[in-house]
Amino acid sequence: MEMTKHEGKEVTIVDSKTIQDFLFSTGTTLNEKQKNMFMQLAIRNQLDPFKREIYAIPFGSDFNIVTGYQVYIQRAEATGKLNGWHCTVLKDAKGGLAGAKIIIYRKDF
């Protein structure tokens, strides 16, 4: 890793081995094409996987991309039109955690 300056701030440049080791541990079943797709989606959407803003969740031979709820709240706040939010925990038929749903309210609708 090396340090550089970007917009007046010191930024750590992370090498590809560190990215691979951190984001895609030995238990990750994503192939190289899927890993590359994940990284490109993160870059294009300005999401930082090191801050856990975006996740790659493998299942079988495929994977899902999940965006952290904080990203939605931050982006809503940035518009100046945030009017609150509500988060609901989703349970499966056995009462186990199945996911979560967040509703973002805007002042203009």
C-alpha angles and dihedrals in degrees: 000000000000136000126238137162124254122178090345095307129106110247128189114229108216119208121227093253090058090049091050093047095047103038101029110039123186090271093059113110097197116123122225093265091053092047090051091048090051092050093047092050090050092050095045092049094042092239122150115218090192089062089046092245091134132027135193109214114190123211122174109319093333137058143211128227114222125190118210115247091235089069092059092049093047093049092047090050090051091061092059088228100095112133098176138285141240126211124200126192112225119215130197125231091276093052094255124136111277100168143288138268125209125195116200115204120209127202093227097057 
